[in-house]
Amino acid sequence: MGKVKLLDRMDRKYTFPSYRLEEVLKQLTDKYTMLDIDGFRTAHYETRYFDTPDYQMYIQHHNKKLNRYKVRFRTYLDTGIHYFEVKFKNNKGRTIKKRTLVNPVSFDISGDAEALLLKRSPYFKEQLQESLRVYYTRITLVSHNHHERVTIDTNLSYRIGDRVASFPNMVIAEVKQERHRSSHFIDVMKQARIHDISISKYCLGIATLVPNIKYNNFKIKLLHVKKLCSATA
C-alpha cells in the first residue's frame, strides 16, 4: 500500500448492483492483490464531511465547478485511526488529497487539522460545520505492477442528525492511477458492460437527505442509483 498511496491521481468511477460483485472479483484475481489486515479483507469507514451552512462545496460540485474542495475527517473503524483530509479536484481533472493524522480526535478542526485547512484550502474553520456522515465497507485492490489501486465500496449509508438513508444494493468502484494508463479492471468493466459514471458519495448523500437542496444536474445520476438499487440477478 505504501507504493500506491496515489494522493495525487486520476480517478475513474463505476457503479453496479451488488449481486454482480462476486462475478467481477473472480476476474481480477490474476492481476491484483487484495489488502488484508489481520485476516480481514473488508474495512469499515466513517467519513464526516464539513461544508459551509449553505453547502457551498456541494453547490460548486453540482454546478460542475472545477478547482473545488472537500473537507472531512476519515475514521478507519476497525483500527480507530483518524485522519483530517482536504481533497482538491483541479481543472485538469486530477484529485489531490492532503491529510494529517488526528489523535485523539474530537472532530474539531484545530491544531494540525486547522493548519492543513488553512494551507490547502481557501476556507477558515469558522466557516465550516459538520454537514454529513457517511458509512461504508471497503475492499482495496492493488495491481501487481503497483501502478493502480482499486477501491470497492459497499453497504453505503448516510446520516444527518436523525435523517438517514442507505444504498445496500449498490457498489461504487473507483480506479485510482497516477495517470490514465491501461487497466485490467477497466477492461473487465467494459467486458461486463458496466459504464463509468462519476458519483460523489458526498453529493449523493446531500442530494438525498437535505430538503430543498439544488440537485437538477444530478437527476440522471440519482435515477441511475435508484435503478441499481432495485436491480436483481
C-alpha positions in Angstrom: 0.0 0.0 0.0 2.9 2.3 0.7 3.8 2.2 -3.0 0.3 3.2 -4.2 -0.8 5.9 -1.9 -1.7 8.0 -5.0 -2.6 11.1 -3.2 -2.2 13.0 -6.5 -4.0 11.0 -9.1 -6.6 10.5 -11.8 -9.8 8.8 -10.8 -12.5 6.8 -12.7 -15.7 5.5 -11.0 -18.1 2.7 -11.8 -21.3 1.8 -10.1 -23.1 -1.6 -10.4 -25.6 -3.7 -8.4 -24.1 -5.7 -5.6 -25.2 -9.1 -7.0 -22.5 -8.6 -9.7 -19.6 -8.1 -7.3 -18.6 -11.8 -7.0 -18.6 -12.1 -10.8 -16.3 -9.0 -11.1 -13.9 -10.1 -8.3 -13.4 -13.5 -9.9 -11.9 -11.9 -13.0 -9.4 -9.8 -11.0 -7.5 -12.5 -9.1 -4.6 -12.8 -11.5 -3.8 -9.1 -11.7 -4.5 -7.7 -8.3 -3.7 -8.3 -4.6 -6.4 -7.7 -2.0 -5.5 -5.7 1.1 -5.6 -8.0 4.2 -5.4 -6.5 7.7 -5.1 -9.2 10.4 -7.1 -11.6 8.3 -9.9 -9.2 7.4 -10.3 -8.2 3.7 -13.0 -5.7 4.2 -12.6 -2.4 6.2 -15.3 -0.3 7.7 -15.1 3.5 7.3 -16.9 6.5 8.7 -16.4 9.9 7.0 -17.6 13.2 8.5 -17.8 15.9 5.9 -17.7 19.6 6.6 -19.2 22.3 4.5 -20.5 25.9 4.8 -24.0 26.3 6.2 -25.3 26.9 2.7 -23.4 23.9 1.3 -21.0 25.8 -0.9 -18.8 22.8 -1.6 -21.7 20.7 -2.6 -23.1 23.5 -4.9 -19.8 24.0 -6.6 -19.7 20.3 -7.4 -23.3 20.4 -8.6 -22.5 23.4 -10.8 -19.6 21.5 -12.3 -17.1 24.0 -11.0 -13.5 22.8 -11.2 -10.8 23.7 -8.7 -13.2 22.6 -5.9 -12.7 21.2 -2.4 -14.0 18.6 0.1 -13.1 18.7 3.8 -13.5 15.7 6.0 -12.5 13.6 8.9 -12.0 9.9 7.9 -12.1 7.2 10.5 -10.9 3.6 10.0 -13.4 2.0 12.3 -11.5 -1.3 12.6 -8.3 0.3 13.8 -9.5 3.5 15.4 -7.2 5.6 13.2 -8.4 9.1 12.3 -7.3 11.5 9.5 -8.3 15.0 8.7 -8.3 15.4 4.9 -8.5 18.2 2.4 -9.4 16.9 -1.1 -8.9 19.2 -4.2 -10.1 18.5 -7.7 -8.3 20.7 -10.1 -9.2 22.0 -13.6 -7.2 19.2 -15.2 -9.3 16.5 -13.6 -6.6 15.5 -11.1 -7.5 14.7 -7.5 -5.0 15.9 -4.9 -5.5 14.8 -1.3 -3.6 16.1 1.7 -4.2 14.6 5.2 -2.9 14.6 8.7 -3.2 12.0 11.4 -5.5 13.2 14.2 -5.1 11.6 17.6 -7.0 12.0 19.9 -9.9 13.0 17.7 -12.7 15.4 18.7 -13.9 16.1 15.1 -13.0 19.7 15.8 -10.8 21.4 13.1 -8.0 22.6 15.3 -4.2 22.1 15.7 -2.7 20.2 12.8 -6.1 19.9 11.1 -6.6 23.7 11.1 -3.1 24.3 9.8 -3.8 21.9 6.9 -7.1 23.5 6.2 -5.5 27.0 6.0 -2.6 25.8 3.9 -4.6 23.7 1.4 -8.0 25.4 1.0 -9.5 28.9 0.9 -11.6 28.1 4.0 -11.4 29.1 7.7 -12.7 26.7 10.3 -15.2 29.3 11.4 -16.9 29.0 8.0 -17.5 25.3 8.3 -19.8 22.9 10.1 -20.3 19.1 10.0 -22.7 18.5 7.1 -22.9 14.7 6.6 -21.7 11.4 8.0 -21.1 8.5 5.6 -20.5 4.9 6.4 -19.4 2.1 4.1 -17.4 -1.1 3.8 -14.4 -1.1 1.5 -12.3 -3.7 -0.3 -9.0 -2.4 -1.6 -7.1 -4.0 -4.5 -3.6 -3.2 -5.7 -2.3 -4.0 -9.1 0.7 -6.3 -9.3 2.6 -3.6 -11.1 1.8 -1.1 -8.4 0.5 1.5 -10.9 -3.1 1.3 -9.8 -5.3 1.0 -6.8 -9.0 0.0 -6.9 -11.4 0.6 -4.1 -14.7 -1.2 -4.0 -17.3 0.3 -1.6 -20.5 -1.4 -0.4 -23.1 -1.0 2.3 -23.3 2.7 1.8 -25.3 4.7 4.4 -25.8 8.3 5.4 -26.8 10.3 8.5 -27.6 13.9 9.1 -28.9 14.2 12.7 -31.9 11.9 12.8 -32.2 11.7 9.0 -30.8 8.5 7.5 -30.6 6.9 4.1 -28.9 3.7 2.8 -28.0 2.1 -0.5 -27.2 -1.5 0.4 -27.6 -2.9 -3.1 -25.1 -0.6 -4.8 -21.3 -1.0 -5.4 -19.1 2.1 -6.1 -15.8 1.1 -7.5 -13.0 3.6 -8.2 -9.8 3.2 -10.2 -7.0 5.4 -8.9 -3.9 5.9 -11.1 -1.1 8.4 -11.2 -2.1 8.9 -14.8 -4.5 7.2 -17.2 -3.0 4.0 -18.5 -4.1 0.5 -19.4 -6.1 -1.2 -16.6 -7.3 -4.8 -16.3 -10.1 -3.6 -14.1 -11.3 -1.1 -16.7 -11.1 -3.9 -19.3 -13.3 -6.1 -17.1 -15.8 -3.3 -16.7 -16.0 -2.9 -20.4 -16.5 -6.6 -21.0 -19.2 -6.7 -18.3 -20.9 -3.6 -20.0 -20.6 -1.6 -16.8 -20.1 2.0 -17.8 -18.1 4.5 -15.8 -20.2 7.1 -14.1 -18.8 9.6 -11.6 -21.0 9.6 -8.5 -19.7 11.5 -5.5 -20.7 9.8 -2.2 -20.9 13.2 -0.6 -23.1 14.7 -3.2 -25.4 11.7 -3.3 -25.9 11.9 0.5 -26.6 15.7 0.5 -29.0 15.4 -2.5 -30.8 12.6 -0.7 -31.1 14.0 2.8 -31.1 17.8 2.6 -34.6 19.2 1.9 -34.9 21.8 -0.9 -31.3 21.5 -2.0 -30.5 22.1 -5.6 -30.0 18.8 -7.5 -31.1 19.3 -11.1 -27.6 18.4 -12.5 -27.7 15.1 -10.5 -31.1 13.9 -11.6 -29.8 11.4 -14.2 -27.3 10.0 -11.7 -29.9 9.8 -8.9 -32.2 7.8 -11.3 -29.3 5.6 -12.2 -28.7 4.9 -8.4 -32.4 4.2 -7.9 -32.3 1.7 -10.8 -29.2 0.0 -9.5 -30.7 -0.4 -6.0 -33.7 -2.1 -7.4 -31.8 -4.5 -9.7 -31.9 -8.2 -9.1 -29.9 -11.1 -10.5 
